[in-house]
Amino acid sequence: MSTGNEGCNCINQTSVLASLQNRDCTTATGQPGVYLNLGGSCVAHDYGSSACLQHDLLHDPNCQTDASTTAVPPYCFQPWCYVDANSCRKNSEEDIYKTEYFSPSNDIFYS
């Protein structure tokens, strides 16, 4: 399991997601979670934290299509994780993006 690229390591945003107001939910596996802004999926507080995985494939409704009849968007298969934007900009050439899943966004970045 990857923890990011050199100079742009994955970080743990569990406490940030757990602190989002009025977004509490319980995941299908019974874990405390937070609603994503996009599509309303409930994800565990450790969603996107500490490891580069295909998080969207499991949680984004646009990725939950029947692949035999509808093309699954390419980003669904891309591994990503939350990162420290300042560290990545300074220490790597990794592309970073501000998440739109959580509103207001709280300056959460991923790569």
Steps between C-alpha positions, in 0.01 A plus 500: 500500500647833395532791741552752221789616286833624624462860614121472502402241758149410603380660822234403751191725484284281727463766770411767240225287347371400844475867598279608207175637638156358411645226277490200739382165369558128550668305220361174363755317718382681815792743529446863593531705184442823314283574197676594179358815345500332160222244479449470873701180554595428860872428543707410805699779663824348366380535136793612284745500790845346533500280188476543124192296398216504248271669753256632234438155353324404823331826596426726203155434347639580153733201541217264599378430149454177309828485306339274237256775398658829613859615490645548849683834520880453494552689828314222682804277458757759607655448843520815713534619857488820702828695501656809652475751214792714617734203537407359158545834323842543659635144482351341188345559160189302596167647386282597795133596512268653758216263581145597408345213699475693824325833515633730623821336385722570804810510278522125456729402209562172321740360245 
